[in-house]
Amino acid sequence: MYKTRNVVDILVRSPQGRPIAIAEVKNWADLDREVASELLDILLDAELKLETPVPYLMIVSQTVGFLWVKPKVGDLPILEFSMQEVIPRYEADGHNLVNPTDSHLQLVILKWFTDLAWLTEESTTIAEKQLAQTGFIEAIREALILIEVQV
């Protein structure tokens, strides 16, 4: 069992201030569905502390991401997606993401979410197209993306 915290790595809020998504960023190259499902408890605990339902919960690493929509304890992610096409886009920004630090990876995911929320171009990677099909990208349009938020 993983320890819960009073801080979420990334919190996405609508322009009206409603929580839309919580993301836990893990610098684990070997993150898999089983471990991600165990980590879901951390996100559900954070959602309880926010005292409002958060529709999208995500766990993401430099290699893979997992997305839940309105999950309950024990639910499997509705989407598993590769970060293989996403991460190289941000290496060009001067980041070395072969073995990133936790903080480095959080900043990259923050930048990616910000791009998804504010850029008007079509989703270009397979991961972004998959996320668009779940409604995630539309839900975070023009959202405020916050890092290391106390809950």
C-alpha positions in Angstrom: 0.0 0.0 0.0 1.3 3.4 -0.9 1.2 6.3 1.6 -1.3 9.1 1.0 0.0 12.7 1.0 -1.5 16.1 1.6 -0.2 17.4 -1.7 -1.2 16.5 -5.3 1.4 16.7 -8.0 -1.0 18.4 -10.5 -4.4 19.8 -10.0 -6.4 21.0 -13.0 -9.2 23.6 -12.2 -11.8 24.9 -14.6 -12.0 28.7 -15.3 -14.8 28.7 -12.7 -12.5 27.0 -10.1 -14.0 23.5 -10.1 -11.5 20.7 -9.9 -11.4 18.8 -13.2 -8.4 16.5 -12.8 -5.8 15.3 -10.4 -2.5 13.8 -11.7 0.1 11.9 -9.8 3.5 12.0 -11.6 5.8 9.1 -10.9 9.4 8.9 -12.1 9.1 5.1 -12.6 10.1 3.7 -15.9 8.5 0.4 -14.9 5.1 1.8 -13.9 2.4 -0.7 -14.8 -1.3 -1.1 -14.6 -1.2 -3.1 -11.3 0.9 -0.5 -9.6 -1.1 2.3 -11.0 -4.3 0.7 -9.7 -2.8 0.5 -6.2 -1.8 4.2 -6.5 -5.4 5.1 -7.3 -6.1 5.2 -3.6 -3.8 8.2 -3.3 -5.8 10.1 -5.9 -9.2 9.1 -4.3 -7.9 10.3 -0.9 -7.0 13.6 -2.5 -10.4 13.8 -4.1 -12.1 13.3 -0.7 -10.0 16.1 0.8 -11.1 18.5 -2.0 -14.7 17.7 -0.9 -16.0 17.7 -4.5 -16.0 15.0 -7.2 -13.1 15.2 -9.6 -14.0 13.6 -12.9 -10.5 12.7 -14.2 -7.8 11.0 -12.2 -4.4 10.2 -13.9 -1.1 8.6 -13.0 1.6 9.3 -15.4 5.3 8.5 -15.8 7.9 9.2 -18.5 6.8 5.9 -20.2 3.1 5.4 -19.6 0.0 7.0 -18.3 -3.3 5.7 -16.8 -6.6 7.5 -16.8 -9.7 7.0 -14.7 -13.0 8.7 -15.2 -15.2 9.1 -12.1 -13.5 6.1 -10.5 -14.2 4.2 -7.3 -11.9 2.1 -5.2 -10.8 -1.0 -7.1 -11.6 0.4 -10.6 -9.2 -0.3 -13.4 -8.1 2.6 -15.6 -10.3 3.2 -18.6 -7.2 4.2 -20.6 -3.5 3.1 -20.7 -1.5 5.3 -23.0 2.2 5.5 -24.1 4.2 8.7 -23.4 6.7 7.6 -26.1 5.6 10.4 -28.5 4.9 13.0 -25.9 8.1 13.1 -23.9 10.5 13.7 -26.8 8.6 16.9 -27.7 9.7 18.4 -24.3 13.3 17.1 -24.5 13.7 19.7 -27.2 13.0 22.3 -24.5 16.4 21.4 -22.9 15.1 18.6 -20.7 17.0 15.4 -20.4 14.2 12.9 -19.9 16.1 9.6 -20.2 16.4 9.6 -16.4 14.5 12.7 -15.2 14.3 13.8 -11.6 10.8 13.8 -10.0 10.7 17.6 -10.2 11.8 17.6 -13.9 9.1 15.2 -14.8 6.5 17.1 -13.0 7.4 20.2 -14.9 7.2 18.4 -18.2 3.8 17.0 -17.4 2.7 20.5 -16.2 3.9 22.0 -19.6 2.1 19.2 -21.5 -1.2 19.7 -19.7 -0.8 23.5 -20.2 -0.3 22.9 -23.9 -3.4 20.6 -24.0 -5.5 23.2 -22.2 -4.4 26.3 -24.2 -3.2 25.3 -27.6 -5.8 25.2 -30.3 -4.0 22.7 -32.6 -5.4 19.2 -33.1 -4.0 16.5 -30.9 -1.0 15.0 -32.7 0.2 12.1 -30.7 -1.6 8.8 -30.2 -1.8 9.5 -26.4 -3.4 12.8 -27.1 -5.9 11.4 -29.5 -6.8 8.7 -27.0 -7.2 11.3 -24.3 -9.4 13.3 -26.6 -11.7 10.3 -27.1 -12.3 10.2 -23.3 -13.3 13.9 -23.2 -10.2 14.8 -21.1 -8.8 17.3 -23.4 -12.1 19.1 -24.0 -12.7 19.1 -20.2 -9.4 20.9 -19.5 -9.7 23.6 -22.2 -8.7 27.0 -20.8 -8.2 25.4 -17.4 -5.7 26.5 -14.7 -3.0 23.9 -14.3 -1.4 23.9 -10.8 1.6 22.0 -9.5 2.2 20.7 -5.9 -1.2 21.7 -4.5 -2.0 21.3 -0.8 -5.2 19.4 -0.3 
